[in-house]
């Protein structure tokens, strides 16, 4: 039987800077060439089931940059990837 390994990372782009939402102390960078984008220095979490996926997703999303606007009290100031 063939085993498959699933890992995820959650990052955001805020003010033209890439941030690792799973490990904010990391300093990730983007490496791009030939229509391919790769990220260095990002934290990955291994996923075994739906519970793991939900746990990691919420863990990362709570680290996003947010602020209030006239239209929305908790508006995101970033783009999560």
The 8 nearest C-alpha neighbors of each residue, nearest first, counted from 0:
[[1, 2, 3, 4, 5, 47, 48, 46],
 [0, 2, 3, 4, 5, 47, 46, 6],
 [3, 1, 0, 4, 5, 47, 46, 6],
 [2, 4, 5, 1, 0, 47, 6, 46],
 [3, 5, 6, 2, 45, 46, 47, 1],
 [6, 4, 46, 45, 3, 7, 47, 44],
 [5, 7, 45, 44, 46, 43, 4, 8],
 [8, 6, 43, 44, 45, 9, 5, 46],
 [7, 9, 43, 42, 44, 10, 21, 6],
 [10, 8, 20, 80, 59, 21, 19, 7],
 [11, 9, 19, 20, 80, 18, 79, 8],
 [12, 10, 79, 78, 18, 80, 17, 77],
 [11, 13, 17, 78, 16, 77, 15, 18],
 [12, 14, 77, 16, 15, 11, 17, 76],
 [13, 15, 16, 12, 77, 17, 76, 78],
 [14, 16, 13, 12, 17, 77, 11, 18],
 [17, 15, 13, 12, 14, 18, 11, 28],
 [16, 18, 12, 11, 27, 13, 28, 10],
 [19, 17, 11, 10, 20, 12, 27, 16],
 [20, 18, 10, 23, 22, 21, 41, 25],
 [21, 19, 59, 10, 23, 9, 22, 62],
 [20, 22, 59, 19, 23, 9, 42, 58],
 [21, 23, 24, 19, 20, 25, 42, 41],
 [22, 24, 19, 25, 20, 21, 18, 26],
 [23, 25, 22, 26, 19, 18, 20, 21],
 [26, 24, 23, 22, 27, 19, 40, 41],
 [25, 27, 40, 24, 28, 18, 19, 41],
 [28, 26, 40, 41, 39, 25, 17, 18],
 [29, 27, 39, 38, 30, 40, 26, 17],
 [30, 28, 38, 37, 31, 39, 36, 27],
 [29, 31, 37, 36, 38, 28, 32, 39],
 [32, 30, 36, 35, 37, 29, 34, 33],
 [31, 33, 35, 34, 36, 30, 37, 29],
 [32, 34, 35, 31, 36, 30, 37, 29],
 [35, 33, 32, 36, 31, 37, 30, 29],
 [36, 34, 32, 33, 31, 37, 30, 29],
 [35, 37, 31, 30, 32, 34, 29, 38],
 [38, 36, 30, 29, 31, 35, 39, 28],
 [37, 39, 29, 28, 30, 27, 41, 40],
 [40, 38, 28, 27, 41, 29, 37, 30],
 [39, 41, 27, 26, 25, 28, 42, 38],
 [42, 40, 27, 39, 19, 43, 25, 38],
 [41, 43, 8, 22, 21, 40, 44, 19],
 [44, 42, 8, 7, 6, 41, 45, 21],
 [45, 43, 6, 7, 46, 8, 42, 55],
 [44, 46, 6, 5, 43, 7, 47, 4],
 [47, 45, 5, 51, 6, 48, 52, 44],
 [46, 48, 51, 45, 49, 5, 52, 50],
 [49, 47, 51, 50, 46, 52, 53, 5],
 [48, 50, 52, 51, 53, 47, 46, 54],
 [49, 51, 53, 52, 48, 54, 47, 46],
 [52, 50, 54, 49, 48, 53, 46, 55],
 [51, 53, 49, 55, 50, 54, 56, 46],
 [54, 52, 56, 50, 51, 55, 57, 49],
 [53, 55, 51, 57, 52, 56, 58, 50],
 [56, 54, 58, 52, 53, 57, 51, 59],
 [55, 57, 53, 59, 58, 54, 52, 60],
 [58, 56, 60, 59, 54, 55, 53, 61],
 [57, 59, 55, 56, 60, 61, 54, 21],
 [60, 58, 20, 21, 56, 57, 62, 61],
 [59, 61, 57, 62, 63, 58, 56, 20],
 [60, 62, 59, 63, 58, 57, 20, 64],
 [63, 61, 60, 59, 20, 64, 58, 21],
 [64, 62, 60, 61, 65, 20, 11, 59],
 [63, 65, 76, 75, 77, 62, 66, 13],
 [66, 64, 75, 76, 74, 73, 63, 67],
 [67, 65, 74, 73, 75, 76, 68, 72],
 [66, 68, 72, 73, 74, 71, 69, 65],
 [67, 69, 71, 70, 72, 74, 66, 73],
 [68, 70, 71, 67, 72, 74, 73, 66],
 [71, 69, 68, 72, 67, 74, 73, 66],
 [70, 72, 68, 74, 73, 69, 67, 66],
 [71, 73, 67, 68, 74, 70, 66, 69],
 [74, 72, 67, 66, 71, 65, 75, 68],
 [73, 75, 66, 67, 65, 71, 72, 76],
 [76, 74, 65, 77, 64, 66, 73, 63],
 [75, 77, 65, 64, 74, 13, 66, 78],
 [76, 78, 13, 75, 12, 11, 64, 79],
 [77, 79, 11, 12, 80, 13, 76, 75],
 [80, 78, 11, 10, 77, 12, 9, 63],
 [79, 10, 11, 9, 78, 12, 8, 17]]
